């Protein structure tokens, strides 16, 4: 992922949630007082464990706290909004903690919470996909609340791939939901693994272990699911899907209505610069690139590094230029792309569950920053109707509307 650009940086180089959106992203503030620390955590909408620090994380940290000694460096694999990384630093368990996550919003939240708690010197956050982007870094410990839905091959990579990034004598401490304990017991039965601790309750199992040798690591890309052929309105393409993102066997109706709205937009045929926001597996970026014959530059923006990697792979496999892949919270981070020219069209998939206030702020910002350009957004039909009414009050009108199976795409223009 050498060409993928990271989120915009604020003071001290930490990634930020764009200023106009911060209040809309904040779900709540948690005041958390685990033993050895007192932390105030701002939790953004849409991240795991959004209402309180979850039981599994608390169990994991109790197990870590019970061990003896201090780590110089630790890695929080899949940091979310930062409870593990911040606790390790605040309680003095690790002198320096690096939090990584594939979600740019999680990276921004961890960095924000580290700064707000006076831990910015000890906790650093950045985007990475498992161990792919660590470039040989090594740590005294790797700690993680393992995501349950990552898939068996990715689980194996996360558990055993840690060996490549541990200092001599380094340890791994993880927690997983109880239904996956059997799978994890089998993975950790590898002869290269020395189990230090296994602690279980009715909902979670925590493990501590280290390596006595190099284990057998998964071959190939553990994220890859399958390759299939797809067609839309006479446009055919191959797509290799990955685990952890939707639209792996069929395209969603949201993608289809976005593509239809782009096909009908007069600006599309003459578009030289196109931005695709949240491409998923890459369906909408592929269709857009094939429709816009005069396209000179494609910029793909996503919170999710895995979506950017999948989209780049699929663009290349179909003989299309990958364009620029930008790992960012939203297209508000455009300054980080070195994009000096404004796009002709912004094509964006919206998440209804993020809430109306946030989506109105996003869309209004895109339209205001690009007067005269087309902004095409897709979302649920009921959500689209409410969005359209709110935007009309801001002098942003819908020039066209495509609809199918409970989804709508609005082609918007700022007056």
N, C-alpha and C positions, 0 to 999 in steps of 0.2 A: 504494500500500500504506500509506496514511496511518494506518489504524487498527491496523496490525499492531504488536504490542508486542514489544520486544526482550528478550533474555535477562536474567535477574536479574543484578544487578551486585554485585561484591564491593568490596574496598578499592580506592579510587582510581577507582571507577566502571567497572572492567573486568568483562566478563561472566565467569561462573564455571561450571565443572562442579559440580553440587550436591555438598556435602561427603560424604555417605554413599556416593557412587558414584565418587569420584575414583580410588581404587585399582583398581576394577573396569574403569574406562575405559582406564587406562594399559596399553598393549601393551608398550612397551619404552622405554628411554632411549638416544638416539643421541649419542655424543660425536663432534662433527664439527669438523675443523680445516681449513677451506679457507684459501687464502692471504689473510692480512689479518684473520682472525677465529678465535676458538675458541668454539664454541657447544655447549651441552648442551640437547638437544631431547627433551622428553617427547612421545611419539607415542601418541595414543589409538587404540583399536581402530576399524577401519572407515574410516580416512582413507587417501587415496592415498599411496603410497610409504611404507608403514608400517614397513619394516624397515631402510631406509637412505635417505639423500637420493638421489633418482633421478638417472640419468645425464643426462636432459634438463635438469633444473634446474641441475646442475653445469656443463653446456655453456653454458647461458644466462648464468650468472653469470660465467663466464670471458669471454664476449663483452662483457658490461657492464663488467667490470673493466678490459678493454683500452682502452676509450674514455677520453678525457681529460676532466677537469673534475669538479665536484661538483654534485649537485642539491640545491636547498633542500628540495623536496618531491617525493615519489614515491608512486605508487599500486601496490600489489601486488594485481592482479586475480585473485581465486581463490586466497587465501593459504594454504589448507590449514592445517597446524600451524605455519607461519611461517618456513620456511627462507629464502625469498627476502627477505621483509621484514626479518628479523633480520640477515641478511648485509649488506644494503644499509646498515643503520644501524651495525652493528658495524665494518664495513670503512671507514666514513667516506665512502661513495659518496653517501649521501643524509642530510641532517640530520634530516629527519622523514619517516616512512613510514606510510602508512595501508594496512592490510590489510583487504580485504573478501572475504566469502565468503557464499554462499547457505546454507551449513551452519552452524548454531549451534554445533555441536561444534568445527568448525574455528576459528570466531571465538574460542571459549573457550580452545582450545589455543594459538592465536597469542598471545593476551593473557597466558596463563599463562607461556609460554616467554619472552615479552618481559620480564616481571617477574623470572623466575628468572635471566635473563642480565643483569640490570641495565640493560635497554633500555626500560623502561616509559615513560620520558620522551620517547623518540624514536619508538617504534612503538605505534600505536594500531590496534585491530581492532574491526570491527563488521559486522553483517549487511547485505548488499546483494545485489541480483540484477543482475549485470552493471553497467550504468551507470544503472539505473532510479532508484536511491536516493541519488545523489550531489548532487542539489540545486544544480547549478551550480558545484560545486567544480572547481578547476583545479590541475594538477600540472606540474612540470618534466619528469616522466617517468612512463610507465605501463609496468609490467613484468609479464609473465605467462607461466606454463607453461600453454598453452591446452589445456583438456580435449578429448580426441580425439572423444568421443561426443556433444558438444554439438549437432551438426547444422550443416548448411551455412549456414542463415540466421543462426543464433546466432554462428557463426564470423565471418561478415561483419560483424555488429554489433560484436563484440568488437574486430576489427581496425580497422574504419573509424570506429566510434562513438567511438573514443578522441579524435578530432579535437575533439569538443565539450568535452573535459575537460583539454586541454593548454594550458599557458601559451605565450606567444609563443616560438617556437623549440623547443618541447618535443619530446621523442622518445618512441618506443615501441620496447620490446625484448621479443621473444617467442620461445618455442621451441615446436615441434610435432613429433609423430612423423613419420618420413620418408614413410609412405604418404599423408599429407595434403599433402605439399609442393606437388604440382601444383595442388591447389585453392587453397592459400595464395598461390602464385605468381600465379595469375589474379586473386585479390582485390587483391593488392598491385601489380598492373599498372595500377591506377587512375591516371589522369593527375594526380590531386591528391596522389599519394604519391611521395616522394623516398626511394628505397632507400639506406640508409647502409651496410648490411652484410648479406650472406647467407652463412652458414657451414653446411656440411652434413657429417655423417658417415653411417655405414651405418644409424643408427637415428633420428637427429633432424636437424632443420634449425632454426637460430637466425636471426632477422631483427632488424635495427635499421632504423627508418625515421622520417620525419617528414612533415608535410603542408605543401604549398605553396598549397593552396586547400581549400575544403570539399568532400569527396567526396559522391557520391550515396549516401545512407544507405538501408538496407532500409525498405520501407514496411510498415506493419502490425506486429503482434506476432510476432517471429521464433520465439517459443517455441511458438506454437499449431500443433497438428498437424491435427486434424479434429474435427468435431462428429458424434456418433452418438446413436442412440436405444437405450435399455437398458430391461430389465424384470426384476423379481425378485418372485415371489409376488404378482403382480397390481399391483405398484407400478411405474409407468412414469416415466421421466425422460429428459431430454436431457443430454448431457455433452460439453463441449469439452475434448479431451485436449491435453496439452502434450508436447513432446519432453523426454526426460531423466527421465521417470517411467514406471513400468510401468502396466499395465491400460489401455492406450490403445484397443485394439480390442475386448477382452473383459474382463469382470471376473475377478479371481482367485478361486480356491476359498477362499482365506483370507478374503477379503471376504465371500463368501457364508456361510461358517460363522459369522463374527462377527455378521452380520445375523440368521442363524437363532437364534443364542444370545440375542441381544437380543430377538427376537420372542417367545421362549419364557420370558424372564425376567419374573416377576410385577412386578418394580420398574419395568419399561419403560413399562407403560401409565400409571403414575402419576408418571413421572419429570418433574420440573420443571426440573432442572439436569442437563445431560449434558456430559461431557468426551469428546472423540474425540481419541485420540493417534495421530499419523502417518496422516493421511487419504489420502495419495497424490493421485490425481487428484480425489478428492472423493466417490467412490462410497459409502463407508461412512457419511460424514457426511450425504449426501443421504437414504440409506435410513433412517438413525436419526432424522433430523428428520421424515420422513414417518410413521414408525411411532409416535413419541412425541407423541401428539396434544396432551397437556397441557404441552408443553415451553415453559418460560418463558425459559430461557437455554441457549445452546449455546456451548461453549468448544472451539476446535480448536487443538491443540498440535502443533507439528512442528519438527524441526531444519531443515527445508527451506523456505526462503522461496518457492520456486517452487510447492511443494505447497500452501502457504497461499494464494497468489494464484490457483491453479487452483481450489481449493475455494471460495474466496469468489466467483469468477466463476460457478461452476456452481450454487452456492446461489442467487445472485441470478437467474440465467437460469431457474430453476425456481420462482421466486416465493417463495423461502424466505428467512428472515432469516439473514444471514451469521454472526451471532454475533460472538464475539471471537476473533481470530486471534493466537496467541501463538507467537513465534519463540523457541524454547527448547530446551535439550538434552533435557529430559524434563519430565514434569508435576511433578517436584520443584520446578520454578521457579514454582510457582503463586503465590507471594507477589508476583511481578511483575505478576500479572493484576488486582490489586486485587479478588480474588474473596473476599468476606467470608463467603459461604455455601458450605457443602460441597456437592459434586454428589451426586445420587442414584445415578448410574451413571457409571463410567469404562469406556470402550470403547477397547481398545488393540491395534494390530497390533505384534507383537514380531518382531524380527530374530534368527533362530536363530544367524546367524553372529557376533553380538555376544558369544555365549558364555553358558553357564548361570549363572555367578556373577553377572554383570551383570543378567540378566533376573530372577533370584530377588530380588536387592536392589531392583530397580525395583518388582516386584509386591508384595513384602512391605511396602515403604514406602507404596505406594498403599493397601493394605489396612489397615495400622496407622494411617494418618492419617485414614482414613474408616471407622471401625468401624460395622458395620450396613449400610453401603452395598454395592452390587454392583460388583465389578470383573470385567470380561469381557475375556479376552485370547485372541488367535488366533495360532497358530504351526504349524509342522510337527508331524505326528502323533507321531513318535518323540520330538521335543523336548518336546511337551506332556506325554507320559507321564512323562518324567524330571522335568519342572517340577512336575507334580502331586505326585510322591513327595516331592520336596524341600520343597514348601510344606506338605505334611501334617505334617512334622516341626516346623513352626513354627506349628501350630494354625491353618492356613489350609486350608480344605477346599473341594472342588469340589461345588457344589450341582447342577450340570448340565454336560453335555458335548455339543456338536454336532460332527459329523465328516463330511467329504466329501473324496474324492480326495487323501488324504495330508495333510490339514489338520485341526486340531481347534481348537475354541474352548471355553475353560473359564470357567464362571461361578463366581467365587470369593467366599468369605465368611470373614472372620476370626472365630474363636471368641471 
